[in-house]
Amino acid sequence: MKLGIGIGWRPEIADAVEALPGIDWVEAVAENSCTGHLPDSLVRLRERGVTVVPHGVSLGLGGADRPDAGRLADLAARAELLSAPLVTEHIAFVRAGGPRTSSPGLEAGHLLPVPRTRDALDVLCENVRIAQDALPVPLALENIAALISWPGEELTEGQFLAELVERTGVRLLIDVANLHTNHVNRGEDPATALDELPVEAIAYVHVAGGVEKDGVWHDTHAHPVTGPVLDVLAELRSRVDPPGVLLERDDDFPPAGELADELDTIRATLNRAAGNMKRPAPGVRPSARSSASAPPDATRDRLAAAQTSLLSALVAGGPAPQGFDRRRLGIQSRALAAKRAGVVAKVAPELPDILGTGYRDAFLAYAAARPMSAGYRRDALDFAEDLLIAGRPADGAARRRLTQWWQDRAGARPPRRTTRLVRAARAALSGR
């Protein structure tokens, strides 16, 4: 299906997206909409004939466990509600721990890289087949950006993607910004990856901005698209005419005119590269194993142990697993904590309003001792509980506001430390 030129739809820029000229389609984060109700802006876009593709971020298909049936059902429902021609997700893991490792469950709040090993590929292939069977439309998977590399990898990114496609028939969502990120952070040549992967399997392409700091590229989706990323887009276009190309922006949204200019730059890049078409290199692709074989439990257990060890080091203060770059682990850990603080501030904007300039430091201190075990909204409640139990904030009026906020949202859910929290709440509301 030919999609054309699109942009990531976000609530913060909904009006701007509706007004942008030449938009053929949009992509909406699946988890940001209710399964039975669409935002009015998306309804209006669909009435105009604009295609809407749901983009999932929470399945964790690269994780050791099989995909959650409830999450798959929600993604399927969104696809049907939008009459979407396909749905997309990521080649990543987002959680670890739990029963398979007899350890507490941990949430990354971020997309983390899957080791490019045979074990991980076997698990990913079965997880993809499970997802494909549960979804009403085709699935496409996105390559992710990474700050860290797994030791002992057996395949390049292009080889890993090629075999995934060969064994499952899944389509690809190629993010050229992520290829550039992995070039800076992991020394991987984007052109080599494009030569090795099956470009004919591309469903569409992401283009996004980022920033380099201290020799590390941060895929922020909050900065303008840079020249090197556009160069990777041109490399891709010289090999294949992708069905769709989409501009992603997730934060620090610029005026609508700047978004329009970036879209024009993307169009111009594609048009120039179209005149330099070359035959894709054949690449050296590994022969696939049986396309229908399921990995044994021992394979999933090994992957679970490895991913839990890494995630524990990143979010729970665990030791650095052997073979990882400790400096890069520290950068990734700080980035995860900062992202967690930022997202909680978005889903619960009352918290930074109540706490003022002390919000960020208070949340980062909390996050250092309390890894996320559920979603961001639960994280916001848990953060408020921790503050109240500790008798904070020190200002009585702010503490009463925080107590009221927590009570309004906690509902009937029993607090984790009932007696201490009730005492703190009573003290705050009584003005003591």
Secondary structure as UniProt FT lines:
FT   STRAND          4..9
FT   HELIX           11..13
FT   HELIX           14..19
FT   TURN            21..22
FT   STRAND          25..29
FT   HELIX           30..32
FT   TURN            35..36
FT   HELIX           40..47
FT   TURN            48..49
FT   STRAND          51..55
FT   TURN            61..62
FT   HELIX           69..82
FT   STRAND          87..90
FT   STRAND          93..98
FT   HELIX           99..101
FT   STRAND          103..112
FT   HELIX           118..134
FT   STRAND          139..142
FT   TURN            151..152
FT   HELIX           157..168
FT   STRAND          171..175
FT   HELIX           176..186
FT   HELIX           190..196
FT   HELIX           199..201
FT   STRAND          202..207
FT   STRAND          211..213
FT   TURN            214..215
FT   STRAND          216..218
FT   HELIX           227..237
FT   TURN            238..239
FT   STRAND          244..247
FT   HELIX           256..274
FT   TURN            275..276
FT   TURN            291..292
FT   HELIX           297..315
FT   TURN            322..323
FT   HELIX           326..347
FT   HELIX           350..355
FT   HELIX           356..358
FT   HELIX           359..369
FT   HELIX           376..389
FT   TURN            390..391
FT   HELIX           396..410
FT   TURN            411..412
FT   TURN            416..417
FT   HELIX           418..429
FT   TURN            430..431
//
